[in-house]
Amino acid sequence: MKKILMIIAFMGSLSLGAQEYIAPSADDDVSKMAKEMAFDFDKKLSLTEKQLLMVEKLNEEFLQRQGLIFDNEELTIAEKNYRMKEMYEEQSREMADILTRPQLARYRKIRGEIQPLVIIEEED
């Protein structure tokens, strides 16, 4: 009898857990932006499926890091801009590991259109 009650209690807790709603997080927005950016690069660079996934993951990582820099109130605007520029250059180096040489040459020409360097300006 105890086993039956424990099984019923366990099954009840499972069904309650299945009803839980998980709200979309900010990461969903970042993932969506990263995916859109990767598709934009794909249109211009003719990426393979593997490259597309790698570019999407790289974009997501850097967009998250960009958000952390923006949100860091301890950094001055100059420090934020410096870190953004460093990160922008780092991402370019990592893209060199993903792309072929012809793709990389094209990427360097079109990157500013699809993914410009963000500069934070001081408020007046």
C-alpha atoms as a printed R data frame, in Angstrom:
    type eleno elety resid chain resno      x      y       z
1   ATOM     1    CA   MET     A     1  0.000  0.000   0.000
2   ATOM     2    CA   LYS     A     2  2.855  2.409   0.856
3   ATOM     3    CA   LYS     A     3  4.476  1.704  -2.500
4   ATOM     4    CA   ILE     A     4  1.248  2.494  -4.334
5   ATOM     5    CA   LEU     A     5  0.869  5.802  -2.471
6   ATOM     6    CA   MET     A     6  4.486  6.715  -3.218
7   ATOM     7    CA   ILE     A     7  3.993  5.919  -6.900
8   ATOM     8    CA   ILE     A     8  0.816  8.022  -7.032
9   ATOM     9    CA   ALA     A     9  2.566 10.922  -5.278
10  ATOM    10    CA   PHE     A    10  5.516 10.652  -7.653
11  ATOM    11    CA   MET     A    11  3.268 10.567 -10.732
12  ATOM    12    CA   GLY     A    12  1.345 13.581  -9.425
13  ATOM    13    CA   SER     A    13  4.531 15.579  -9.006
14  ATOM    14    CA   LEU     A    14  5.582 14.707 -12.561
15  ATOM    15    CA   SER     A    15  2.323 15.967 -14.012
16  ATOM    16    CA   LEU     A    16  2.613 19.218 -12.037
17  ATOM    17    CA   GLY     A    17  6.129 19.752 -13.346
18  ATOM    18    CA   ALA     A    18  4.944 19.237 -16.904
19  ATOM    19    CA   GLN     A    19  2.566 22.188 -16.525
20  ATOM    20    CA   GLU     A    20  5.312 24.654 -15.686
21  ATOM    21    CA   TYR     A    21  5.696 27.564 -18.120
22  ATOM    22    CA   ILE     A    22  9.153 28.843 -18.883
23  ATOM    23    CA   ALA     A    23  9.202 32.404 -20.164
24  ATOM    24    CA   PRO     A    24 11.595 33.214 -22.997
25  ATOM    25    CA   SER     A    25 14.825 34.690 -21.716
26  ATOM    26    CA   ALA     A    26 16.956 37.456 -23.125
27  ATOM    27    CA   ASP     A    27 19.211 34.723 -24.488
28  ATOM    28    CA   ASP     A    28 16.439 33.837 -26.948
29  ATOM    29    CA   ASP     A    29 16.744 37.323 -28.433
30  ATOM    30    CA   VAL     A    30 20.515 36.980 -28.637
31  ATOM    31    CA   SER     A    31 20.164 33.579 -30.309
32  ATOM    32    CA   LYS     A    32 17.716 34.995 -32.827
33  ATOM    33    CA   MET     A    33 20.021 37.917 -33.647
34  ATOM    34    CA   ALA     A    34 23.005 35.567 -33.967
35  ATOM    35    CA   LYS     A    35 21.065 33.316 -36.314
36  ATOM    36    CA   GLU     A    36 19.896 36.232 -38.490
37  ATOM    37    CA   MET     A    37 23.431 37.582 -38.698
38  ATOM    38    CA   ALA     A    38 24.774 34.144 -39.646
39  ATOM    39    CA   PHE     A    39 22.175 33.867 -42.423
40  ATOM    40    CA   ASP     A    40 23.162 37.329 -43.693
41  ATOM    41    CA   PHE     A    41 26.785 36.193 -43.859
42  ATOM    42    CA   ASP     A    42 25.671 32.964 -45.539
43  ATOM    43    CA   LYS     A    43 23.978 34.929 -48.336
44  ATOM    44    CA   LYS     A    44 27.221 36.774 -49.083
45  ATOM    45    CA   LEU     A    45 29.766 34.023 -48.338
46  ATOM    46    CA   SER     A    46 27.994 30.788 -49.374
47  ATOM    47    CA   LEU     A    47 28.779 29.044 -46.090
48  ATOM    48    CA   THR     A    48 28.622 25.286 -45.672
49  ATOM    49    CA   GLU     A    49 26.149 23.941 -43.143
50  ATOM    50    CA   LYS     A    50 28.957 23.334 -40.652
51  ATOM    51    CA   GLN     A    51 30.332 26.853 -41.162
52  ATOM    52    CA   LEU     A    52 26.860 28.334 -40.735
53  ATOM    53    CA   LEU     A    53 26.440 26.625 -37.356
54  ATOM    54    CA   MET     A    54 29.911 27.685 -36.243
55  ATOM    55    CA   VAL     A    55 29.330 31.302 -37.301
56  ATOM    56    CA   GLU     A    56 25.969 31.334 -35.526
57  ATOM    57    CA   LYS     A    57 27.547 30.024 -32.314
58  ATOM    58    CA   LEU     A    58 30.400 32.534 -32.555
59  ATOM    59    CA   ASN     A    59 27.971 35.407 -33.150
60  ATOM    60    CA   GLU     A    60 25.896 34.339 -30.156
61  ATOM    61    CA   GLU     A    61 28.951 34.232 -27.911
62  ATOM    62    CA   PHE     A    62 30.108 37.682 -28.978
63  ATOM    63    CA   LEU     A    63 26.634 39.233 -28.759
64  ATOM    64    CA   GLN     A    64 26.369 37.982 -25.171
65  ATOM    65    CA   ARG     A    65 29.786 39.409 -24.358
66  ATOM    66    CA   GLN     A    66 28.803 42.682 -26.024
67  ATOM    67    CA   GLY     A    67 25.753 42.863 -23.766
68  ATOM    68    CA   LEU     A    68 27.911 42.316 -20.687
69  ATOM    69    CA   ILE     A    69 30.179 45.176 -21.719
70  ATOM    70    CA   PHE     A    70 27.220 47.510 -22.301
71  ATOM    71    CA   ASP     A    71 25.672 46.601 -18.953
72  ATOM    72    CA   ASN     A    72 28.885 46.967 -16.933
73  ATOM    73    CA   GLU     A    73 28.419 50.277 -15.128
74  ATOM    74    CA   GLU     A    74 31.911 50.120 -13.630
75  ATOM    75    CA   LEU     A    75 33.503 50.722 -17.036
76  ATOM    76    CA   THR     A    76 33.908 54.179 -18.503
77  ATOM    77    CA   ILE     A    77 32.685 54.812 -22.041
78  ATOM    78    CA   ALA     A    78 36.298 54.813 -23.256
79  ATOM    79    CA   GLU     A    79 36.915 51.428 -21.592
80  ATOM    80    CA   LYS     A    80 33.728 50.012 -23.093
81  ATOM    81    CA   ASN     A    81 34.737 51.206 -26.561
82  ATOM    82    CA   TYR     A    82 38.226 49.750 -26.119
83  ATOM    83    CA   ARG     A    83 36.827 46.378 -25.070
84  ATOM    84    CA   MET     A    84 34.289 46.427 -27.903
85  ATOM    85    CA   LYS     A    85 37.085 47.066 -30.427
86  ATOM    86    CA   GLU     A    86 39.224 44.284 -28.936
87  ATOM    87    CA   MET     A    87 36.292 41.884 -29.053
88  ATOM    88    CA   TYR     A    88 35.482 42.895 -32.647
89  ATOM    89    CA   GLU     A    89 39.057 42.111 -33.700
90  ATOM    90    CA   GLU     A    90 39.044 38.844 -31.752
91  ATOM    91    CA   GLN     A    91 35.874 37.748 -33.502
92  ATOM    92    CA   SER     A    92 37.492 38.499 -36.858
93  ATOM    93    CA   ARG     A    93 40.466 36.293 -35.930
94  ATOM    94    CA   GLU     A    94 38.129 33.483 -34.906
95  ATOM    95    CA   MET     A    95 36.212 33.818 -38.174
96  ATOM    96    CA   ALA     A    96 39.531 33.249 -39.959
97  ATOM    97    CA   ASP     A    97 39.565 29.764 -38.408
98  ATOM    98    CA   ILE     A    98 36.096 29.014 -39.797
99  ATOM    99    CA   LEU     A    99 36.196 30.489 -43.298
100 ATOM   100    CA   THR     A   100 38.172 29.565 -46.390
101 ATOM   101    CA   ARG     A   101 40.630 32.160 -47.712
102 ATOM   102    CA   PRO     A   102 38.300 33.450 -50.447
103 ATOM   103    CA   GLN     A   103 35.427 33.622 -47.944
104 ATOM   104    CA   LEU     A   104 37.644 35.443 -45.446
105 ATOM   105    CA   ALA     A   105 38.663 38.035 -48.034
106 ATOM   106    CA   ARG     A   106 34.992 38.640 -48.865
107 ATOM   107    CA   TYR     A   107 34.078 38.665 -45.135
108 ATOM   108    CA   ARG     A   108 36.567 41.439 -44.455
109 ATOM   109    CA   LYS     A   109 35.000 43.542 -47.213
110 ATOM   110    CA   ILE     A   110 31.361 43.058 -46.154
111 ATOM   111    CA   ARG     A   111 31.601 42.743 -42.382
112 ATOM   112    CA   GLY     A   112 30.952 46.430 -41.773
113 ATOM   113    CA   GLU     A   113 27.610 46.184 -43.599
114 ATOM   114    CA   ILE     A   114 26.350 43.194 -41.634
115 ATOM   115    CA   GLN     A   115 28.149 43.587 -38.320
116 ATOM   116    CA   PRO     A   116 29.566 47.083 -37.834
117 ATOM   117    CA   LEU     A   117 31.812 47.960 -34.914
118 ATOM   118    CA   VAL     A   118 29.650 49.479 -32.198
119 ATOM   119    CA   ILE     A   119 30.965 52.747 -30.762
120 ATOM   120    CA   ILE     A   120 29.374 54.138 -27.614
121 ATOM   121    CA   GLU     A   121 29.165 57.920 -27.586
122 ATOM   122    CA   GLU     A   122 29.008 60.072 -24.493
123 ATOM   123    CA   GLU     A   123 25.711 61.711 -23.682
124 ATOM   124    CA   ASP     A   124 25.633 65.500 -23.769
